[in-house]
Amino acid sequence: MSDKVVLTDEDIRRVLTRIAHEIVERNHGCDSIVFIGLHTRGVPLAKRIASNIKGFEKADIPIGALDISLYRDDVSSLTEQPAVRPTIIPTDVSGKCVILVDDVLYTGRSIRAAMDAVIDFGRPRSIQLAVLVDRGHRELPIRADYVGKNMPTSNHEEVEVRLKETDGRDEVAIVKAMGERQPTAR
């Protein structure tokens, strides 16, 4: 496989700062916002966005972590059952603006599962979506409210997000899969 780095650590820092400002502007402040990051890389991204907001708004935004493994629409067809990670919802989501945070938006199926999971915890006033990368190829009518970078890709490519918290470095790369290997769905 060959990697093509499309976002560097500095690029990621810039887009997360921009997304933080967009969230505050669109929501007229941050009083009723709750961030919920999707495991694995959405969680550190949510923490970084919240940290940026704290830097310029002096507001602490609740941050949760969501495991969507059991909400996937393909869970019954998997040969191995998914490893379930902890879901932590730090506050009641009823009446709040929940902002789901994920690394890559692809087919939209993960976000549909995440919305189902969030609604099991209460009835949010709204659910918004922030993603670092939107690579297209939607299978469901899902659209991100905040996008770090739109990155059109082919179905024969994968987008790999690498973060310091999980991978030791910050970058986003397009990986061209060799042979008949199918891309990982997100």
C-alpha positions as MATLAB code, in Angstrom:
seq = 'MSDKVVLTDEDIRRVLTRIAHEIVERNHGCDSIVFIGLHTRGVPLAKRIASNIKGFEKADIPIGALDISLYRDDVSSLTEQPAVRPTIIPTDVSGKCVILVDDVLYTGRSIRAAMDAVIDFGRPRSIQLAVLVDRGHRELPIRADYVGKNMPTSNHEEVEVRLKETDGRDEVAIVKAMGERQPTAR';
ca = [
       0.000    0.000    0.000;
       1.112    3.532   -0.632;
       0.232    6.447    1.633;
      -0.420   10.014    0.543;
      -0.550   12.403    3.494;
      -3.315   14.946    2.888;
      -3.494   16.599    6.331;
      -0.474   17.258    8.520;
      -0.491   17.841   12.267;
      -0.664   21.602   11.676;
      -3.557   21.179    9.206;
      -5.474   19.115   11.785;
      -4.862   21.760   14.459;
      -6.194   24.478   12.130;
      -9.339   22.624   11.065;
     -10.239   21.676   14.636;
      -9.864   25.330   15.662;
     -12.128   26.376   12.773;
     -14.713   23.727   13.648;
     -14.717   24.912   17.283;
     -15.466   28.492   16.183;
     -18.172   27.308   13.762;
     -19.891   25.304   16.511;
     -20.009   28.274   18.887;
     -21.210   30.623   16.150;
     -23.941   28.313   14.867;
     -25.224   27.525   18.365;
     -25.009   31.135   19.631;
     -22.648   30.105   22.396;
     -22.141   26.761   24.065;
     -24.551   26.646   27.004;
     -26.519   23.541   25.992;
     -23.898   21.662   23.943;
     -22.728   18.118   24.694;
     -19.936   16.494   22.673;
     -20.091   12.747   22.114;
     -17.125   11.221   20.341;
     -17.436    7.904   18.536;
     -14.826    5.340   19.538;
     -11.989    5.319   18.682;
     -10.719    8.519   17.114;
     -13.855   10.607   17.559;
     -13.260   10.727   21.312;
      -9.890   12.538   21.210;
     -11.192   14.802   18.442;
     -14.167   15.772   20.640;
     -11.775   16.512   23.510;
      -9.612   18.712   21.288;
     -12.586   20.690   19.953;
     -13.905   21.177   23.500;
     -10.447   22.317   24.613;
     -10.351   24.866   21.783;
     -13.757   26.208   22.822;
     -12.643   26.413   26.436;
      -9.650   28.464   25.267;
     -11.736   31.222   23.715;
     -15.138   30.890   25.471;
     -13.918   29.814   28.944;
     -16.681   27.178   28.972;
     -16.444   23.534   30.009;
     -18.445   21.400   27.608;
     -19.401   17.863   28.689;
     -17.651   15.217   26.590;
     -18.852   11.653   26.212;
     -17.687    8.521   24.426;
     -19.979    6.297   22.397;
     -19.562    2.707   21.283;
     -21.890    1.909   18.381;
     -20.884   -1.767   17.984;
     -24.259   -3.161   19.020;
     -26.184   -0.580   16.958;
     -24.533   -1.461   13.646;
     -26.887   -2.703   10.944;
     -24.456   -5.470   10.002;
     -23.795   -6.867   13.497;
     -25.724  -10.087   12.780;
     -23.691  -10.783    9.631;
     -20.252  -10.342   11.222;
     -18.199  -13.499   11.642;
     -16.741  -12.222   14.916;
     -18.724  -10.249   17.450;
     -17.348   -6.724   17.845;
     -15.350   -5.772   20.932;
     -17.586   -3.500   22.972;
     -15.952   -0.426   24.491;
     -17.437    1.718   27.229;
     -20.126    4.243   26.424;
     -19.922    7.243   28.729;
     -22.615    9.895   28.500;
     -21.632   12.573   31.064;
     -24.981   14.338   31.340;
     -28.638   14.021   30.443;
     -28.919   14.650   26.698;
     -32.625   15.555   26.827;
     -33.172   19.053   25.503;
     -29.471   19.487   24.664;
     -27.659   19.976   21.391;
     -25.637   16.789   21.008;
     -22.684   17.102   18.691;
     -21.450   13.733   17.468;
     -17.753   13.772   16.599;
     -16.083   11.228   14.318;
     -12.928   11.030   12.269;
     -14.253    9.997    8.832;
     -17.723   10.235    7.308;
     -18.122    7.629    4.583;
     -21.363    5.683    4.014;
     -23.256    7.297    6.905;
     -24.066    3.969    8.550;
     -21.912    4.601   11.639;
     -23.608    7.943   12.215;
     -27.073    6.408   11.841;
     -26.084    3.860   14.486;
     -24.724    6.651   16.705;
     -27.983    8.608   16.462;
     -29.944    5.503   17.467;
     -27.632    5.029   20.454;
     -27.897    8.673   21.580;
     -31.692    8.593   21.441;
     -31.619    5.617   23.810;
     -30.188    8.054   26.398;
     -32.853   10.741   25.969;
     -34.421   13.122   23.496;
     -31.907   15.761   22.420;
     -33.151   19.096   21.119;
     -30.919   18.457   18.108;
     -28.092   16.253   16.924;
     -25.289   17.783   14.893;
     -22.276   16.094   13.313;
     -18.635   17.182   13.223;
     -16.110   15.148   11.230;
     -12.467   15.626   10.450;
     -12.844   14.162    6.938;
     -15.849   13.706    4.647;
     -14.846   11.276    1.914;
     -18.209   10.981    0.162;
     -19.862    7.726   -1.014;
     -22.950    8.088    1.176;
     -25.393    5.184    1.370;
     -27.755    7.001    3.743;
     -28.995   10.614    3.677;
     -26.535   11.826    6.322;
     -24.635   15.101    6.098;
     -22.036   16.608    8.422;
     -22.694   20.042    9.911;
     -18.978   20.700   10.452;
     -16.303   19.275    8.148;
     -12.559   19.644    8.516;
     -11.828   18.607    4.935;
     -13.918   17.269    2.086;
     -11.808   14.585    0.475;
     -13.339   12.867   -2.555;
     -11.958    9.344   -2.791;
     -12.504    6.244   -4.847;
     -13.951    3.087   -3.346;
     -10.513    1.511   -3.806;
      -8.928    3.952   -1.379;
      -9.059    4.167    2.388;
      -8.703    7.255    4.543;
      -6.548    6.662    7.591;
      -6.730    9.184   10.402;
      -3.798    8.949   12.772;
      -3.926   10.848   16.051;
      -1.280   11.295   18.750;
      -3.622    9.837   21.368;
      -4.136    6.572   19.483;
      -1.355    6.327   16.892;
       1.526    8.444   18.164;
       1.264   11.127   15.454;
      -1.260   13.445   13.834;
      -1.938   13.061   10.119;
      -4.539   11.981    7.612;
      -3.489    9.818    4.701;
      -5.142    8.283    1.686;
      -4.083    4.673    1.368;
      -4.483    2.977   -1.975;
      -5.342   -0.640   -1.426;
      -3.536   -3.045   -3.719;
      -5.267   -6.023   -5.338;
      -8.848   -7.027   -4.692;
      -8.964   -5.936   -1.052;
     -12.211   -4.189   -0.165;
     -12.041   -0.868    1.688;
     -13.060   -0.753    5.332;
     -16.573    0.645    5.676;
     -17.121    3.573    8.034;
];
